[in-house]
Each structure stands twice: as C-alpha cells, then as structure tokens.
Amino acid sequence: MVVEFVLAGVFAILAILTAVNPQWIETLFGVDPDRGSGALEWIIVAVFGVLALLAAGLGTRTAVLRSRSA
C-alpha cells in the first residue's frame, strides 16, 4: 500500500515537472525526439498523470481491503 502511494506521488511530481518545464527531458538526455513541437512532453504528462491516478487508486483499494479484513 505504501509503495502505491509513493509511486503515485512520484508520478504526480514528474507530471507536474514536465508540464511546468518540458525541456528537462532534452536537457537530461541531450536529445529532442519531437524536434521542438512539444508533443512528446504532453504525452509524457498524460502518461505520468494516468500512472499517478492508477497507483493512487490501487493504494486506496489496498487500504480499504486491509481495513475491512482487520
């Protein structure tokens, strides 16, 4: 359960970081795969956002199941 919530936080931070400063990918890896269009960055924001929601949902589900069995 803790792992899911930590992952949700990490994914949310990465999504926000990419939305606020999309150039970090080019800076970190030294490549520009979308040639400046910004399309890749928005795809990454969406993917990290979905992963954050999924991880948070799984963590919540695990917490609810544990509280019911206790």
ABEGO torsion letter per residue (X at the ends): XAAAAAAAAAAAAAAAAAAABAAAAAAAAGBBAAGGAGAAAAAAAAAAAAAAAAAAAAAAAAAAAAAAAX
